[in-house]
Amino acid sequence: MASLRACCSLASPSFAVPRLRPDATQALKSSPVRTHLGLGVSFTRRRRRESSEKLLVKSVLDEAPVVDPSPPPPPQGDSIAFLKLKLLSAVSGLNRGLAASEEDLRIADSAAKELESAGGPVDLSKDLDTLQGRWKLIYSSAFSSRSLGGSRPGPPTGRLLPITLGQVFQRIDVFSKDFDNIVELELGTPWPLPPVEVTATLAHKFELLGSGKMKIIFEKTSVKATGNLSQLPPIELPRLPSELRPPTDTRSGEFEVTYVDADLRITRGDRGELRVFVIS
């Protein structure tokens, strides 16, 4: 029997359970972190110095700092967001195309083709509402010809002509089929008179010719003074008699919408003109 007890004592050794000071035990029992994590604290020594106990409790109760998640990486590859950014970067700083060189034209056209290819065919018969709104022209390849008419006849740009081109917009109403080209101009005057600021609106109606092709039909031109003369009423320019009109009205035309979404639109005109618009 004595030998049996000796074997049992060797097979199952007993360990002394350390005792905690009453104040430390009570602090750990009431610790919200202990309750939340479901963790117990064990000591391998019977006694610890008071400074060690305080350090242990502090390490359990301290909360780890919360780090804000890092921002998402910029779009890459052939994603639509990346290709839109690439196109906008290509046309930025070109003064809507007036300052574009041959190399600038090539880079902008290549970036537009990449976005057009990624976006796929445009079907305005199903998504005509995407055209609704006021669009700001940020690039026209035809402006590189140094003509305010783009690829169509228009006054030339330059220091000798006292006309400064401002912002250009297109206002489209898909319900009334209105399609207005709006051009802000600054007209030079003899010194010491200040320049005259005007807004010319070329009103059109539009119709669809296919899934992405549009035709605009010119109706009238009105000019409204802005700035110091904004109180003046708008003036509607008279149209030429039918017998004096050219065979084709250069203010009407056809173009194709090759890409459109909620905030960017690309069109290619019947004279090879590339235009890029953003919603305004």
C-alpha positions as CSV (number, residue, x, y, z in Angstrom):
1,M,0.0,0.0,0.0
2,A,2.8,2.4,0.8
3,S,4.4,1.7,-2.6
4,L,1.1,2.3,-4.3
5,R,0.7,5.7,-2.7
6,A,4.3,6.5,-3.7
7,C,3.6,5.6,-7.4
8,C,0.5,7.7,-7.4
9,S,2.3,10.7,-6.0
10,L,4.9,10.4,-8.7
11,A,2.4,10.0,-11.5
12,S,0.2,12.9,-10.4
13,P,2.4,15.6,-8.8
14,S,0.5,18.3,-7.0
15,F,1.3,22.0,-7.5
16,A,0.8,24.7,-5.0
17,V,-1.8,27.3,-6.1
18,P,-0.5,30.8,-5.6
19,R,-2.5,33.2,-3.6
20,L,-3.2,36.7,-4.7
21,R,-3.4,39.6,-2.4
22,P,-7.0,40.5,-1.7
23,D,-6.8,43.9,-3.4
24,A,-5.3,42.5,-6.6
25,T,-7.7,39.6,-6.7
26,Q,-10.7,41.9,-6.3
27,A,-9.4,44.2,-9.1
28,L,-9.0,41.4,-11.6
29,K,-12.4,39.9,-10.7
30,S,-14.1,43.2,-11.3
31,S,-12.1,44.1,-14.4
32,P,-14.4,44.7,-17.5
33,V,-11.6,43.4,-19.7
34,R,-11.4,40.1,-17.9
35,T,-15.2,39.7,-18.3
36,H,-15.1,40.7,-22.0
37,L,-12.1,38.5,-23.0
38,G,-12.9,35.6,-20.7
39,L,-9.3,35.3,-19.7
40,G,-7.9,34.5,-16.4
41,V,-4.5,35.6,-15.0
42,S,-2.2,32.9,-13.6
43,F,1.0,33.4,-11.6
44,T,3.9,31.0,-11.6
45,R,5.3,32.4,-8.4
46,R,3.6,32.5,-5.0
47,R,4.3,36.2,-4.5
48,R,5.1,39.1,-6.8
49,R,6.2,42.5,-5.9
50,E,3.5,45.2,-5.9
51,S,5.0,47.0,-8.9
52,S,4.9,43.8,-11.0
53,E,1.2,43.3,-10.1
54,K,0.3,46.9,-11.0
55,L,2.2,46.5,-14.3
56,L,0.2,43.3,-15.2
57,V,-3.1,44.8,-14.4
58,K,-2.3,47.9,-16.4
59,S,-1.2,45.9,-19.5
60,V,-4.6,44.0,-19.5
61,L,-6.7,47.1,-19.0
62,D,-5.0,49.3,-21.6
63,E,-6.9,49.5,-24.9
64,A,-5.0,49.1,-28.2
65,P,-5.2,52.3,-30.4
66,V,-7.7,52.2,-33.2
67,V,-6.0,52.8,-36.6
68,D,-8.1,54.2,-39.4
69,P,-8.1,52.0,-42.5
70,S,-5.7,53.0,-45.2
71,P,-7.3,54.7,-48.3
72,P,-8.1,52.5,-51.2
73,P,-5.3,52.3,-53.9
74,P,-5.8,54.4,-57.0
75,P,-7.5,52.6,-59.9
76,Q,-5.2,50.8,-62.2
77,G,-5.3,48.7,-65.4
78,D,-8.1,49.1,-67.9
79,S,-10.8,50.1,-65.4
80,I,-13.3,52.8,-66.4
81,A,-12.2,55.1,-63.5
82,F,-8.5,54.8,-64.5
83,L,-9.2,55.5,-68.2
84,K,-11.4,58.5,-67.4
85,L,-8.6,59.9,-65.3
86,K,-6.2,59.2,-68.1
87,L,-8.3,61.1,-70.6
88,L,-8.9,64.1,-68.3
89,S,-5.1,64.2,-67.7
90,A,-4.4,64.2,-71.4
91,V,-6.7,67.2,-72.2
92,S,-5.9,69.2,-69.1
93,G,-3.9,72.4,-69.7
94,L,-4.8,72.6,-73.4
95,N,-7.3,75.5,-73.0
96,R,-10.1,73.3,-74.4
97,G,-7.9,72.4,-77.4
98,L,-6.9,76.0,-78.4
99,A,-3.3,75.3,-77.2
100,A,-3.1,71.7,-78.5
101,S,-0.2,70.6,-80.6
102,E,-0.2,67.6,-83.0
103,E,1.2,65.4,-80.3
104,D,-1.5,66.6,-77.8
105,L,-4.2,65.7,-80.4
106,R,-2.7,62.2,-80.8
107,I,-2.5,61.6,-77.1
108,A,-6.0,62.8,-76.4
109,D,-7.5,60.8,-79.3
110,S,-5.7,57.6,-78.1
111,A,-7.0,58.1,-74.5
112,A,-10.5,58.7,-75.7
113,K,-10.4,55.5,-77.9
114,E,-9.3,53.4,-74.8
115,L,-12.3,54.7,-72.8
116,E,-14.7,54.2,-75.7
117,S,-13.5,50.6,-76.1
118,A,-13.8,49.9,-72.4
119,G,-17.3,51.5,-72.2
120,G,-18.7,49.5,-75.1
121,P,-21.4,50.7,-77.6
122,V,-23.7,53.5,-76.6
123,D,-27.4,52.9,-77.0
124,L,-29.3,56.2,-76.5
125,S,-32.6,54.6,-77.4
126,K,-32.4,52.9,-74.0
127,D,-30.3,55.4,-72.0
128,L,-31.4,58.8,-73.4
129,D,-31.7,60.2,-69.9
130,T,-28.0,60.1,-69.5
131,L,-27.8,63.1,-71.8
132,Q,-30.0,65.2,-69.6
133,G,-28.4,68.3,-68.1
134,R,-25.8,71.0,-68.7
135,W,-22.5,69.8,-70.0
136,K,-19.2,71.8,-70.0
137,L,-16.9,71.4,-72.9
138,I,-13.3,70.8,-71.7
139,Y,-11.7,69.7,-75.0
140,S,-12.4,70.0,-78.7
141,S,-9.8,68.7,-81.2
142,A,-11.1,71.2,-83.8
143,F,-10.1,74.2,-81.6
144,S,-6.5,73.4,-82.5
145,S,-7.2,75.0,-85.9
146,R,-7.3,78.3,-84.0
147,S,-10.9,79.0,-85.0
148,L,-13.8,79.6,-82.6
149,G,-16.0,77.6,-85.0
150,G,-13.9,74.5,-84.5
151,S,-14.0,72.4,-87.7
152,R,-16.7,74.7,-89.0
153,P,-16.3,78.3,-90.2
154,G,-15.8,80.8,-87.4
155,P,-13.9,83.8,-86.3
156,P,-10.1,83.1,-85.8
157,T,-8.5,83.4,-82.4
158,G,-5.5,85.6,-81.9
159,R,-4.4,88.9,-80.5
160,L,-5.5,90.9,-83.5
161,L,-9.2,90.0,-83.0
162,P,-10.7,91.4,-79.9
163,I,-12.7,88.3,-79.1
164,T,-11.9,86.0,-76.1
165,L,-13.5,82.7,-75.8
166,G,-14.9,81.9,-72.4
167,Q,-16.6,78.7,-71.2
168,V,-18.6,76.6,-73.7
169,F,-21.6,74.5,-72.6
170,Q,-24.3,72.2,-74.1
171,R,-27.7,72.2,-72.5
172,I,-29.8,69.2,-73.3
173,D,-33.4,68.5,-72.5
174,V,-34.4,65.0,-73.5
175,F,-38.1,65.7,-72.9
176,S,-38.5,68.8,-75.1
177,K,-35.6,67.7,-77.5
178,D,-33.9,71.0,-77.0
179,F,-30.1,71.1,-77.6
180,D,-28.5,74.5,-77.0
181,N,-24.8,75.4,-77.5
182,I,-23.9,78.1,-75.1
183,V,-20.8,80.2,-75.6
184,E,-19.4,82.8,-73.3
185,L,-17.5,85.6,-75.1
186,E,-15.6,88.7,-74.2
187,L,-15.6,91.5,-76.8
188,G,-12.9,94.0,-76.9
189,T,-13.8,97.7,-76.9
190,P,-11.8,100.9,-77.6
191,W,-9.9,102.3,-74.6
192,P,-10.9,103.3,-72.0
193,L,-14.2,101.4,-72.2
194,P,-14.2,98.0,-70.5
195,P,-14.7,94.9,-72.5
196,V,-18.2,93.6,-73.1
197,E,-19.1,90.2,-71.8
198,V,-21.9,88.3,-73.6
199,T,-23.4,84.9,-73.8
200,A,-24.5,83.5,-77.1
201,T,-27.0,80.7,-77.2
202,L,-27.4,78.7,-80.4
203,A,-30.7,76.9,-80.0
204,H,-31.3,73.6,-81.7
205,K,-33.7,70.6,-81.7
206,F,-32.2,67.1,-81.8
207,E,-33.3,63.7,-83.1
208,L,-31.8,60.3,-82.8
209,L,-30.5,58.7,-86.0
210,G,-29.4,55.5,-84.5
211,S,-28.2,53.9,-81.3
212,G,-25.6,56.6,-80.6
213,K,-25.9,59.0,-83.5
214,M,-27.7,62.4,-83.2
215,K,-28.7,65.1,-85.5
216,I,-29.2,68.7,-84.4
217,I,-31.3,71.2,-86.3
218,F,-30.5,74.9,-85.8
219,E,-33.4,77.2,-84.9
220,K,-32.1,80.6,-83.6
221,T,-29.2,82.5,-82.0
222,S,-29.7,84.9,-79.1
223,V,-27.1,87.1,-77.4
224,K,-27.4,88.2,-73.8
225,A,-25.0,90.8,-72.2
226,T,-23.6,89.8,-68.8
227,G,-21.4,91.5,-66.3
228,N,-22.1,95.3,-66.0
229,L,-24.6,95.2,-68.9
230,S,-26.6,92.2,-67.6
231,Q,-29.7,94.3,-67.2
232,L,-30.1,94.6,-71.0
233,P,-32.6,92.2,-72.5
234,P,-31.3,89.4,-74.8
235,I,-31.1,90.1,-78.5
236,E,-32.2,87.5,-81.1
237,L,-30.2,87.6,-84.2
238,P,-32.2,87.7,-87.4
239,R,-32.0,84.7,-89.8
240,L,-31.1,85.2,-93.4
241,P,-33.8,84.9,-96.0
242,S,-34.2,81.4,-97.4
243,E,-32.9,82.5,-100.8
244,L,-29.7,83.8,-99.2
245,R,-29.0,80.9,-96.9
246,P,-26.2,78.5,-97.8
247,P,-27.2,75.0,-99.1
248,T,-26.2,73.5,-95.8
249,D,-26.5,75.3,-92.5
250,T,-23.1,75.0,-90.7
251,R,-24.9,75.5,-87.4
252,S,-26.7,72.1,-87.8
253,G,-25.0,68.8,-88.0
254,E,-24.6,65.2,-87.0
255,F,-22.4,63.6,-84.4
256,E,-22.1,60.3,-82.5
257,V,-22.0,59.9,-78.7
258,T,-19.2,57.3,-78.3
259,Y,-19.2,57.3,-74.5
260,V,-21.4,58.7,-71.8
261,D,-22.0,58.1,-68.1
262,A,-23.2,60.3,-65.2
263,D,-20.4,62.8,-65.4
264,L,-18.4,62.5,-68.6
265,R,-19.4,62.4,-72.3
266,I,-17.4,61.9,-75.5
267,T,-18.7,62.8,-79.0
268,R,-17.2,62.5,-82.4
269,G,-18.5,64.9,-85.0
270,D,-19.3,64.5,-88.7
271,R,-16.0,66.3,-89.5
272,G,-13.8,64.1,-87.3
273,E,-14.0,66.5,-84.3
274,L,-13.4,64.9,-80.9
275,R,-15.2,66.6,-78.0
276,V,-15.0,65.8,-74.3
277,F,-17.6,67.2,-71.9
278,V,-18.1,66.9,-68.1
279,I,-21.4,67.5,-66.3
280,S,-21.7,71.0,-64.7
